Amino acid sequence: MLQLSGVSFLWLLFSLLLGAGYAFALYNRRNSISTAARAWLFTFRFLTAAVICFLLFAPFVKQTERITEKPLIIFAQDNSASLNVSKPLNFNLAAYSAKVKALQSRFASAYEVRSFTLGSQLRPGSSFHFNETTTDINSFFRFINDRFANRNIGAVILASDGIYNRGGNPQYEARALKAPVFTIALGDTIPRKDLLVANINYNSIVWSGNDFQAEVSIEAHQSLGMRSRLTVSDKDGQVFGKEIEIRSNEYQVTVPVTLHAGKAGIHRFTVALSPLQGELSIENNKEDFFVEVLEGKVKVFILANSPHPDIAALKQAIESNKNYEVSSGLASGAEAGGMKDADLLILHQLPSVSVPMQSLIRKMRGKPVLFITGAQSNIPALSQSQHLLEITSAGSMLEATAGVNSDFHTFVIPDGLAKQLSALGPLVSPSGSYRIKSPASIFLYQQLGSILSDRPLLLFSNTSEQKVGVLAGEGIWRWRLNEFRLRGNHNATDALLAKSVQYLSEKDDKRKFRVYTARNAFDENDHVLLNAELYNDANELINTPDVSVVLSGNGNRKFPFQFSRTSNAYALDAGSLPSGEYSFGAVTQLGERKYKAEGKFIVSKERVELRQTIANHQLLNVLAKQSGGEMVMPDGIDDLYERVSKNELVKTISYENRTFEEMIDMKWIFVMIIVLLSTEWLVRKRSGEL
């Protein structure tokens, strides 16, 4: 349909007049062409000129298409392992599968049907075996709302036991769905005799030689008066045992377990409950957990020229991280002997006039050091004792607040730290001129009033000989007090010191070829990710040669992979692996030199589906009622087609699809113009007018 506005109509009249005038001027005189032929030629030229003129205005043609859309029926089958545990005794999987297929075929004859299986992931299709290790019902409804937002969803049919252990409560996401939800209530709501390890709380990282605690939560159903034995074992055998007496039909107890951290590495512990007679499932009586044992805590020693409130503030901030052990002493006392075993030294207002640097150099050789200046510091001696910063002091002190360097990339700066530090007040810094003597990373600049100066307040250097940091100001204790007054915590101050200490105490990896996993422990459904780095003799990161790796585990099974190249390193996604302990060996060759790298990681078995054995039909009923649907039991599947069809929300919709197209884009008009012009040319040619 041609859409004509007032202007378009005037242009149409103009085009017709122009075409008629042009044709009249061409064919008004008598010639050898007959009168009838001349009339036809007049018509051809009139139409051609008028159409071409009108097309110059680019009018639009409205096209209307009526579209009918059938209701979309979305069927989702819970494929999780909990259905194998919570199913009734008379449940027949083969018979149920046949009913589901018949129902889907019946729906497909009248509606559009999409089928999915639901577990740790949402997968298309209707093949189910009740073996998924987790259930996320909420993500299913979120997928529908995102993927089918503009579709005519007639109904959603969810077959499940209502047990979910990933994502949020699905009834909130289901409220956004503008379609009825019909639920098929699977599983059994009647508690049966079962004993299970419900949860284990533990620290995943502990220190070698220390004792650590784990808390084992135990649940027992319909087992009053029965007994079981809880044991915890490692590779060397049982390390803990305790008798458990079940005192009610719904019994819960948490048992504290004290274990010892042995050698460094990843250690596997197995928690087991001896089975009860007639128990529903014994698979949930056992649970593994893995602990990474580290060699020992990082030892930080603070050596001060004299007592100062900064010392207590530094200790409290650093010890907020359990990986660090802090001790302190005075340079004039016997406590200075603690420098020998330290992994990191913090020298507070040292060297000073009373304590020359010569007495400390031998003890600090090769160790990372953080210098903190103050009024008692011997500034010339400080400038000579480290390769990082030279201060030509005017002999006085001034107050300077902290301004974070936005171009600092040595380590990650927590979000909001810059704004938080500027509000904590000033530190007391030496006045004078500052000169950086070697390549350095400046973390903080001195801000004098409202002016951000180029004088560093906190900076670091990392040479082949020693890591060094300089904090050119005292008064950390004031920062902690001010932050607590403003925010009720010490987060910003502690984050600043923790990041600085972590960087300085971190031992540099000097290997040319490094391969490491994203983390030491993965869940069974996680993708195992590995990274690799290769350095040339100039210590430049390169990724020219190929890197291959073989993962070994699970009964000497081997999984060979090839790393993919990133911008200047390597990465590998090995996908999901069966649970167990794995080792890897990677190899590459740069020139004539071959490199190898080895490591270990574990994949823990997901047993979360076995921790709840009672179906949650209440959730399924809520999902159905709040959407205008219904909940049916498995024996009511045969009636589900009629229930869905009779729901007033399930209806075919039709709508008009209107589009506007420029006439100049229509090919048939182009063809018509060519035909008119060609016909006119042929007639004139035969009449001898050309």
Buried (B, 14 or more C-beta within 10 A) or exposed (E): EEEEEEEBEEBBEBBBEBBBEBBEEBBEEEEEBEEEBBEBBBBBBBBBBBBBBBBEBEBBBEEEEEEEEBBBBBBBBBBBBBBBBBBBEEBEEEEBBEBBEEBBEBBEEBBBBBBBBBBBEBBEEBEBEBEBBBBBBBBBBBBBBEEBEEBBBBBBBBBBBBBBBBBEEBBEBBEEBEBBBBBBBBBBBEBBBBBBBBBBEBEEEBBBEEEBEBEBBBBBBBBEEBEBEBBBBBEEEEBBEEEBEBEEEEBEBEBEBEBEBEEBEBBBBBBBBBEBEEBBBBEBBBBBBBBBBBEBBBBBBBBBBBEBBBBBBBBBBBBBBEBBBBBBBBBEEEBBEBBEEBBBBBBBBBBBEEBBBEEBEEBBEEBBBBBBBBEBBBBEBBBEBBBBBBBEBEEEBBBBBBBBBEEBEBEEBEEEBBEBBBBBBBBBBBBBEBEBEEEBBBBBBBBBEEEBBEBBBBBBBBEEEBBBBBBBBBBBBBBBBBBEEEEEEBBBBBBBBBBBBBBBBBEEEEEBBBBBBBEBBBBBBBEBBBBBBBBEEEEEEEBEEEBEBEBBBBEEEEBEBEBEEEEEBBBBEBEEBEBBBBEBBBBBEBEEEEBEBEBBBBBBEBBBBBBBBBBBBEBBBBBBBBBBBBBBEBEEBEEBBEBBBEBEBBEEEEEEEEEEEEBBEEEEBEEBBEEBBEBBBEBBEEBEBE
